[in-house]
Amino acid sequence: MATTTKIRPRALIRASGGPRYAVALAVDALGTGLLRPFLLLYGVTVLRLSAPATGIAMTVGVVVGLVCMPAVGRWLDRGARSTVVAASMLVRVLGVALLLATPVGHVWLFATAALFLGIGNQAWPAAHAALVATVSHGRERDTALAGGRALRNAGLGTGALLATACLAGGTTALQALAAVTGLAYLAAAALAWSVHLHAHSAATPAKDTADGPAPRMRALLAANVVYVFCLNVPEIALPLVLVTQLHTSPVWSAAIFVANTVLVVTLQVPVTVLMSRFSRRTVLALAGVVLAASYLGFLVATSLGHGWGAPAVATVSVFCTIGEIIYAGSATALVTALAPAHVLGRALARFELSTGFGLAVSPAVITALAPHGSAALWGSLAAATLLSASAVATEKDRGTRPSGPGLLALDAGPRRKAAAASADTSSPGG
């Protein structure tokens, strides 16, 4: 098993798509952080919609946005890379424009804006993973994907902090934030498109072009629906438990969310590098065990009552975040390793469908289980996650693509130079 033992920032940036693409990711994440956490607030305060109507419109936008994923997968399999990433950003520009043009009280226009934002948010992860998989290989690719996630979380967190500071301006501030978000998406799309990356045989190592059908990955996709619940634990489950069951200050929820963001930004790449000594499937199964253990930890922590409950929950949340980091660093990387190059886009699209479905249903599941007590919530999550980890560990790989060496620890070789050249000279249609 090839491993990556060192992190070289310049090599990591090249493996992630190059400097311009890294700037595009940062700008896109910053813009997303300015608006996405406050989209519900925009509907309620600026458009004066009811909270239930706003929430339903946002949920419908996310779910219907998943319908675009098969088309995105086919587009990627035709070789498009930077164009699909740019398109996912431009669709969100349209969503922001509709949001700004929505008159007060018009829920359907708001729902349409949420739909376009949802399409862009659903399409981007698959397109980004396909682009990274085109310019980097083996364990270098895994680390590049981890680096992209760390950069995106940093941008999201910074944007959310800036937006929070501006919220004192009321509805005018929210409209201004939406306008700035649209401009950020437009700038990011232009930067991403300027990379001009299109996948073709000359840019792909021969050993990564083995013919074969798209892998079924049934156990992996089903398990991913459960795994992805961990992403909503800091945002939904913990605030709900801390406020309604332990009756603590909302400050605890905010502190846990900030800590989660900081840990992901600082540890995503180092933990992914550390885990590269094991197979991706083993690491993903380990992530499930860590997450399940943290859920049981939350069960114990909430039983401590008001005095010690909140500090205990905050402590356990660190372990939950570690599980999230291990999961995020191995799941997409495993899909890119399993899928033959000519069906990589469709495989990533199917994986994103499972992720989007899990993110869509997890708030409803969490809020339905929480009123029945901590055992119902955390016990159910722990059991489902352990079952998912077992399914991941026992599923057989067929036609797994060989992993290349961990190039971040080495000087740039001919393969990397060829990929970099492809990124600069490929057809603008990518």
Solvent accessible surface area in square Angstrom, and as a share of the most:
residue,aa,sasa,rsa
1,M,135,0.60
2,A,37,0.29
3,T,48,0.28
4,T,1,0.01
5,T,97,0.56
6,K,113,0.48
7,I,71,0.36
8,R,96,0.35
9,P,93,0.59
10,R,191,0.70
11,A,4,0.03
12,L,26,0.13
13,I,69,0.35
14,R,90,0.33
15,A,1,0.01
16,S,10,0.07
17,G,8,0.08
18,G,14,0.13
19,P,95,0.60
20,R,111,0.40
21,Y,0,0.00
22,A,21,0.16
23,V,76,0.44
24,A,0,0.00
25,L,3,0.01
26,A,35,0.27
27,V,39,0.23
28,D,0,0.00
29,A,0,0.00
30,L,62,0.31
31,G,0,0.00
32,T,1,0.00
33,G,0,0.00
34,L,11,0.06
35,L,4,0.02
36,R,111,0.41
37,P,79,0.50
38,F,27,0.11
39,L,14,0.07
40,L,77,0.38
41,L,69,0.35
42,Y,2,0.01
43,G,0,0.00
44,V,53,0.30
45,T,52,0.30
46,V,13,0.08
47,L,4,0.02
48,R,185,0.68
49,L,15,0.08
50,S,66,0.42
51,A,55,0.43
52,P,94,0.59
53,A,34,0.27
54,T,0,0.00
55,G,26,0.25
56,I,112,0.57
57,A,6,0.04
58,M,48,0.22
59,T,68,0.39
60,V,74,0.42
61,G,1,0.01
62,V,52,0.30
63,V,69,0.39
64,V,67,0.38
65,G,0,0.00
66,L,15,0.07
67,V,114,0.65
68,C,28,0.17
69,M,0,0.00
70,P,58,0.37
71,A,53,0.41
72,V,14,0.08
73,G,0,0.00
74,R,125,0.46
75,W,83,0.29
76,L,0,0.00
77,D,33,0.17
78,R,172,0.63
79,G,7,0.07
80,A,4,0.03
81,R,12,0.05
82,S,0,0.00
83,T,29,0.17
84,V,3,0.02
85,V,0,0.00
86,A,4,0.03
87,A,25,0.20
88,S,4,0.02
89,M,0,0.00
90,L,86,0.43
91,V,41,0.23
92,R,0,0.00
93,V,33,0.19
94,L,86,0.43
95,G,0,0.00
96,V,3,0.01
97,A,52,0.40
98,L,41,0.20
99,L,1,0.00
100,L,74,0.37
101,A,72,0.56
102,T,9,0.05
103,P,62,0.39
104,V,83,0.47
105,G,45,0.43
106,H,93,0.42
107,V,44,0.25
108,W,207,0.73
109,L,65,0.32
110,F,0,0.00
111,A,16,0.12
112,T,50,0.29
113,A,0,0.00
114,A,7,0.05
115,L,47,0.23
116,F,51,0.21
117,L,11,0.05
118,G,3,0.03
119,I,42,0.21
120,G,0,0.00
121,N,36,0.18
122,Q,13,0.06
123,A,6,0.05
124,W,17,0.06
125,P,43,0.27
126,A,3,0.03
127,A,0,0.00
128,H,12,0.05
129,A,2,0.01
130,A,0,0.00
131,L,0,0.00
132,V,0,0.00
133,A,7,0.05
134,T,10,0.06
135,V,11,0.06
136,S,1,0.01
137,H,8,0.04
138,G,1,0.01
139,R,9,0.03
140,E,2,0.01
141,R,6,0.02
142,D,5,0.03
143,T,2,0.01
144,A,0,0.00
145,L,22,0.11
146,A,3,0.02
147,G,12,0.12
148,G,2,0.02
149,R,51,0.18
150,A,11,0.08
151,L,61,0.30
152,R,27,0.10
153,N,29,0.15
154,A,35,0.27
155,G,9,0.09
156,L,37,0.18
157,G,17,0.16
158,T,67,0.39
159,G,0,0.00
160,A,21,0.16
161,L,123,0.61
162,L,89,0.44
163,A,0,0.00
164,T,78,0.46
165,A,81,0.63
166,C,63,0.38
167,L,46,0.23
168,A,105,0.82
169,G,49,0.47
170,G,36,0.34
171,T,62,0.36
172,T,99,0.58
173,A,15,0.12
174,L,6,0.03
175,Q,77,0.34
176,A,52,0.41
177,L,13,0.07
178,A,0,0.00
179,A,41,0.31
180,V,75,0.43
181,T,0,0.00
182,G,8,0.08
183,L,120,0.60
184,A,14,0.11
185,Y,6,0.02
186,L,88,0.44
187,A,48,0.37
188,A,0,0.00
189,A,3,0.03
190,A,61,0.47
191,L,52,0.26
192,A,0,0.00
193,W,119,0.42
194,S,29,0.19
195,V,6,0.03
196,H,43,0.19
197,L,1,0.01
198,H,44,0.20
199,A,18,0.14
200,H,79,0.35
201,S,95,0.61
202,A,83,0.65
203,A,7,0.05
204,T,29,0.17
205,P,23,0.15
206,A,92,0.71
207,K,88,0.37
208,D,3,0.02
209,T,55,0.32
210,A,59,0.46
211,D,134,0.70
212,G,24,0.23
213,P,121,0.76
214,A,33,0.26
215,P,20,0.13
216,R,134,0.49
217,M,8,0.04
218,R,163,0.59
219,A,26,0.20
220,L,2,0.01
221,L,27,0.13
222,A,64,0.50
223,A,4,0.03
224,N,3,0.01
225,V,31,0.18
226,V,34,0.20
227,Y,2,0.01
228,V,0,0.00
229,F,16,0.07
230,C,0,0.00
231,L,48,0.24
232,N,15,0.08
233,V,1,0.00
234,P,11,0.07
235,E,102,0.46
236,I,41,0.21
237,A,0,0.00
238,L,2,0.01
239,P,33,0.21
240,L,49,0.24
241,V,0,0.00
242,L,0,0.00
243,V,64,0.37
244,T,73,0.43
245,Q,58,0.26
246,L,9,0.04
247,H,134,0.60
248,T,15,0.09
249,S,54,0.35
250,P,92,0.58
251,V,107,0.61
252,W,91,0.32
253,S,15,0.09
254,A,58,0.45
255,A,53,0.41
256,I,6,0.03
257,F,81,0.34
258,V,80,0.46
259,A,40,0.31
260,N,15,0.08
261,T,23,0.14
262,V,79,0.45
263,L,38,0.19
264,V,0,0.00
265,V,50,0.29
266,T,76,0.44
267,L,55,0.28
268,Q,0,0.00
269,V,15,0.09
270,P,59,0.37
271,V,21,0.12
272,T,11,0.06
273,V,16,0.09
274,L,90,0.45
275,M,29,0.13
276,S,4,0.03
277,R,138,0.50
278,F,92,0.38
279,S,40,0.26
280,R,17,0.06
281,R,26,0.10
282,T,75,0.44
283,V,6,0.04
284,L,3,0.02
285,A,14,0.11
286,L,70,0.35
287,A,0,0.00
288,G,0,0.00
289,V,75,0.43
290,V,35,0.20
291,L,0,0.00
292,A,1,0.01
293,A,60,0.46
294,S,4,0.02
295,Y,2,0.01
296,L,83,0.41
297,G,20,0.19
298,F,0,0.00
299,L,50,0.25
300,V,96,0.55
301,A,3,0.02
302,T,14,0.08
303,S,87,0.56
304,L,94,0.47
305,G,29,0.27
306,H,120,0.54
307,G,59,0.56
308,W,191,0.67
309,G,0,0.00
310,A,3,0.02
311,P,49,0.31
312,A,21,0.17
313,V,0,0.00
314,A,25,0.19
315,T,80,0.46
316,V,24,0.14
317,S,9,0.06
318,V,63,0.36
319,F,122,0.51
320,C,5,0.03
321,T,5,0.03
322,I,47,0.24
323,G,0,0.00
324,E,9,0.04
325,I,0,0.00
326,I,12,0.06
327,Y,10,0.04
328,A,25,0.19
329,G,10,0.10
330,S,3,0.02
331,A,3,0.02
332,T,32,0.19
333,A,1,0.01
334,L,6,0.03
335,V,0,0.00
336,T,0,0.00
337,A,2,0.02
338,L,5,0.03
339,A,0,0.00
340,P,10,0.06
341,A,24,0.18
342,H,82,0.36
343,V,8,0.05
344,L,5,0.03
345,G,0,0.00
346,R,98,0.36
347,A,0,0.00
348,L,3,0.02
349,A,2,0.02
350,R,78,0.28
351,F,14,0.06
352,E,15,0.07
353,L,56,0.28
354,S,11,0.07
355,T,17,0.10
356,G,0,0.00
357,F,108,0.45
358,G,0,0.00
359,L,59,0.29
360,A,21,0.16
361,V,41,0.23
362,S,0,0.00
363,P,42,0.27
364,A,65,0.50
365,V,55,0.32
366,I,0,0.00
367,T,65,0.38
368,A,60,0.47
369,L,43,0.21
370,A,5,0.04
371,P,107,0.67
372,H,143,0.64
373,G,28,0.27
374,S,24,0.15
375,A,69,0.53
376,A,29,0.22
377,L,0,0.00
378,W,1,0.00
379,G,24,0.23
380,S,48,0.31
381,L,8,0.04
382,A,3,0.02
383,A,63,0.49
384,A,37,0.29
385,T,2,0.01
386,L,83,0.41
387,L,134,0.66
388,S,9,0.06
389,A,5,0.04
390,S,58,0.38
391,A,35,0.27
392,V,0,0.00
393,A,56,0.43
394,T,96,0.56
395,E,37,0.17
396,K,169,0.72
397,D,63,0.33
398,R,182,0.67
399,G,64,0.61
400,T,62,0.36
401,R,16,0.06
402,P,76,0.48
403,S,37,0.24
404,G,2,0.02
405,P,59,0.37
406,G,7,0.07
407,L,20,0.10
408,L,0,0.00
409,A,24,0.18
410,L,94,0.47
411,D,116,0.60
412,A,39,0.30
413,G,26,0.25
414,P,120,0.75
415,R,62,0.23
416,R,13,0.05
417,K,128,0.54
418,A,53,0.41
419,A,5,0.04
420,A,44,0.34
421,A,51,0.39
422,S,9,0.06
423,A,11,0.09
424,D,97,0.50
425,T,109,0.63
426,S,10,0.07
427,S,65,0.42
428,P,78,0.49
429,G,50,0.48
430,G,0,0.00
